[in-house]
Amino acid sequence: MGILDKLKKTFRKTSESILTAVAGKKIDENFYQEIEDALIRADVGAQTSIMLAQKLADKKFPRDATESEIKKFLVDEITQLLEPYEADLFDSTNKNPEIILVIGVNGNGKTTSIAKLANIFKQKGHDPLLIAGDTFRAAAVEQLKYWGNQLGIEVFHGKEQADAAGVVYSGIEKAKSENKDIVIIDTAGRMQNRDDLIAELDKIKRVMRKIDDTAPHKTILVLDGLTGQTAHLQVESFLNKVGIDGLIVTKLDSTAKGGVVISLTQKYKAPIFAIGVGEGIEDLQPFSASQYASAILGE
């Protein structure tokens, strides 16, 4: 099953809700209100939903416009909203190495996403090193080591409960000495309201800058696509306290409504590097605005 089919399956309830608002309805003021309500229920966000419904009204469709015409219009409009936030994480870089810091709340799929990212880089001819910077949980280190063994990718780790910043420093030194061109750093999952844990991320950044004053070259926040509007709290907090360059949205293979990706890009101007559409190692995919918009509308 391709990524579009997987997303359409996930967003089936959302697309059905929008179809219900469209199907067989007379195009009048109530019609636009129903579409607006359906988009809000899909986590698109009130402001963006109002704007899309207004654009639909401004288009002045004839009363006999087909469902297909309405849906195509919405797909095109949502695609235009999302296209500026397609971000290619997998371009060749001129850093030596490219240092990617991955952060997020516990349970969002951070460590698994790192393995999937590393696999993509390896397939593109890069030589990545993974650093197990989550020194709080032995299970996180073991999980990263498991994936490293499965993929033939080296994992650097320290002793349990070791200082995370120190592990990161030593790992980057190792990457430079071995001419690794990509470094991906796992970090301990932390709630966005825990200032002590947020401070540790600042320390990790300060320490890595002793080796490369431009590091990290990308800071990626991993979000759970099932959290809906709660994702806004996470993005706002991490953006303000740590700084992020873009998002990976995971778990878009279950019951996610899908609209939260639209609302996040519009509110925070946050690029989307990739989306997770399954548990398999190949199920992390670069974000495509047109595919995403089509899936939400069931096209």
Number of C-alpha atoms within 10 A of each C-alpha: 5 8 20 20 13 18 25 24 19 22 26 20 17 26 25 16 19 23 19 14 21 21 14 12 16 13 16 12 9 12 16 20 16 18 22 26 18 22 26 19 17 23 22 26 21 15 13 20 24 19 12 21 20 14 15 18 15 9 10 11 14 9 10 10 14 15 15 13 11 15 20 16 16 20 23 14 16 21 19 14 17 23 16 14 21 18 19 13 17 13 9 14 12 8 13 14 22 19 24 20 25 25 26 26 19 15 12 22 20 27 27 21 24 23 25 22 21 25 23 18 19 16 10 12 9 16 20 25 26 26 29 27 29 27 22 16 13 13 11 21 23 13 14 25 21 15 21 19 11 11 15 11 20 18 21 22 22 19 11 13 11 14 16 25 22 15 22 29 21 16 25 25 14 14 24 15 9 11 14 18 20 25 25 28 26 28 26 23 21 17 15 19 13 9 12 9 15 18 13 16 21 14 15 21 21 17 17 22 14 11 14 16 12 14 20 21 16 18 21 22 25 29 29 23 27 20 14 19 17 13 19 17 12 18 23 16 15 19 17 9 16 15 16 20 16 24 26 26 27 25 22 23 21 15 15 23 24 26 24 24 26 23 26 22 20 18 13 12 14 21 24 28 24 23 27 28 23 18 15 10 17 13 20 27 17 17 23 20 22 17 17 25 27 21 24 29 21 22 14
